[in-house]
């Protein structure tokens, strides 16, 4: 006759505890970007969040914006005004080309970020809330730094600054010629935040 001994160990509340930990983890949201309360640029009339939005989408020439605005003021939807402009004038030229930061940086490194976040999930499932919180913060810091490094990543696909911009940035300052880097304030404004919803 064979005798088998079995044992059962309840970890932090059993099934209900596991469900509570999953719910707690799902209530925490990790955001990477420029929070509203950290947008100031001193006395400048534009804040960092708005500046990053503008650089992400580019700046269309004033003549295009004005013509499209006229159509929209008459009740035409933005997409129709844009189509009408392109049909009339051809492809619009950018006054400042789009140079997106957060979405492409996260997309390029999504596996690395997911692997770090998986450590938080594993810790939460075993009932180690402190380790789970620490891994969530590490994931946020990783994503934040990935976005900050995107400014100098050779694979960001950004067009170089125009010769006029390079001349303005280097004249008397010895500044960097990389797009979107002057003082580094915009890059440093990108942070992570963990919020419970």
C-alpha positions in Angstrom: 0.0 0.0 0.0 1.3 3.5 -0.9 0.7 6.4 1.4 0.6 9.9 0.0 0.7 12.9 2.2 -0.7 16.1 0.8 -0.8 19.6 2.2 -2.5 22.8 1.3 -1.1 26.2 1.9 -3.3 29.3 1.8 -1.4 32.3 0.6 -2.8 35.7 1.7 -6.4 34.8 1.9 -6.8 32.0 -0.6 -8.9 32.5 -3.7 -10.6 35.6 -2.3 -7.1 37.0 -1.5 -6.0 36.3 -5.0 -9.0 38.0 -6.5 -8.5 41.0 -4.2 -4.8 41.3 -5.3 -5.8 41.1 -9.0 -8.4 43.8 -8.4 -5.9 46.0 -6.5 -3.3 45.6 -9.3 -5.9 46.5 -11.9 -6.9 49.6 -10.0 -3.3 51.0 -10.4 -2.7 52.8 -13.6 0.8 53.6 -14.8 1.1 56.8 -16.9 4.1 58.1 -18.7 4.1 61.7 -20.0 4.0 65.2 -18.7 1.4 65.5 -15.9 -0.7 68.7 -15.9 0.8 69.9 -12.6 4.4 69.6 -14.0 3.9 71.6 -17.3 5.3 75.0 -16.3 8.1 76.6 -18.4 8.7 79.5 -16.1 7.5 82.8 -17.6 7.1 81.3 -21.1 3.5 81.4 -22.5 3.5 77.7 -23.5 3.8 74.8 -21.1 5.7 71.5 -21.6 2.7 69.4 -22.2 1.5 71.7 -25.0 4.9 71.9 -26.5 5.3 68.1 -26.6 1.9 67.8 -28.2 2.9 70.4 -30.9 6.2 68.6 -31.6 4.4 65.2 -31.7 2.0 66.4 -34.4 4.1 69.1 -36.2 3.1 72.6 -37.1 1.4 73.3 -40.4 2.1 76.5 -42.2 0.1 79.4 -41.1 -1.6 79.9 -44.5 -2.8 76.3 -44.4 -4.2 76.6 -40.9 -6.0 79.9 -41.7 -7.6 78.5 -44.9 -8.7 75.3 -43.1 -10.0 77.4 -40.2 -12.2 79.4 -42.5 -13.8 76.2 -43.8 -14.3 74.9 -40.3 -15.8 78.2 -39.2 -18.4 77.6 -41.9 -19.3 74.3 -40.3 -17.0 71.9 -42.3 -15.5 69.1 -40.3 -11.7 69.2 -39.9 -11.1 66.1 -42.0 -13.1 67.5 -44.9 -11.3 70.9 -44.6 -8.0 69.0 -44.7 -9.0 67.0 -47.8 -10.2 70.1 -49.6 -6.9 71.9 -48.8 -4.9 68.9 -50.1 -7.0 68.6 -53.3 -6.6 72.3 -53.9 -2.9 72.9 -53.0 -1.3 69.4 -52.9 0.4 67.9 -50.0 1.0 70.4 -47.2 4.5 71.3 -46.2 5.3 71.3 -42.5 6.7 74.4 -40.9 8.0 72.1 -38.2 7.8 68.4 -38.9 6.2 65.9 -36.5 8.7 64.5 -34.0 6.7 62.1 -31.8 8.2 60.9 -28.5 6.1 58.8 -26.2 4.2 56.5 -28.5 7.0 55.4 -30.7 9.4 55.1 -27.8 7.0 52.9 -25.9 6.2 50.9 -29.0 9.8 50.2 -29.8 10.5 48.9 -26.2 7.1 47.4 -25.3 8.5 44.0 -24.7 11.1 45.2 -22.3 8.5 47.3 -20.4 6.0 44.3 -20.3 8.7 42.0 -18.9 9.4 44.4 -16.1 5.6 44.8 -15.4 5.2 41.0 -15.4 7.5 41.0 -12.3 4.9 43.2 -10.5 2.1 40.9 -11.5 4.0 37.9 -10.2 4.8 39.5 -6.9 1.2 40.6 -6.5 0.0 37.0 -7.2 2.2 35.6 -4.5 0.9 38.2 -2.0 3.9 40.4 -1.9 2.3 43.8 -2.3 5.5 45.7 -1.4 7.5 44.0 -4.1 4.6 44.5 -6.6 4.6 48.2 -5.8 8.4 48.3 -6.2 8.2 46.6 -9.6 5.4 48.9 -10.8 7.6 51.9 -9.9 10.6 50.2 -11.6 8.4 49.7 -14.7 7.4 53.4 -14.6 11.0 54.5 -14.3 12.1 52.3 -17.1 9.3 53.7 -19.4 10.1 57.2 -18.4 13.8 56.8 -19.2 13.0 55.1 -22.5 11.0 58.1 -23.5 13.7 60.5 -22.4 16.4 58.6 -24.4 14.1 58.8 -27.5 15.3 62.4 -28.0 18.8 61.1 -28.9 17.9 57.6 -30.3 19.3 57.3 -33.8 16.2 55.2 -34.7 13.6 57.9 -33.8 13.2 58.8 -37.5 13.1 62.5 -36.8 14.2 64.8 -39.6 17.2 66.9 -38.7 16.9 70.5 -37.8 17.0 73.0 -40.7 20.3 74.8 -41.2 18.7 78.0 -39.9 17.7 76.3 -36.7 21.1 74.7 -36.3 22.7 78.1 -36.8 20.4 79.7 -34.2 21.0 76.9 -31.6 24.8 77.0 -32.0 25.5 80.7 -32.4 27.2 81.9 -29.3 25.9 79.0 -27.2 27.7 75.9 -28.4 24.3 74.2 -28.1 23.2 70.8 -29.3 22.0 70.5 -32.9 19.7 67.5 -32.1 16.0 68.3 -32.7 14.0 69.2 -29.6 17.1 69.5 -27.4 18.2 72.9 -26.2 18.0 73.2 -22.4 16.7 69.6 -21.8 13.7 70.9 -19.9 11.1 69.2 -22.2 12.9 65.8 -21.9 13.2 66.1 -18.2 9.5 67.0 -17.9 8.6 63.5 -19.0 7.9 61.4 -15.9 5.9 58.4 -14.8 2.9 58.5 -12.4 1.1 55.7 -10.7 -2.5 56.5 -9.9 -5.3 54.5 -8.4 -8.5 54.9 -10.4 
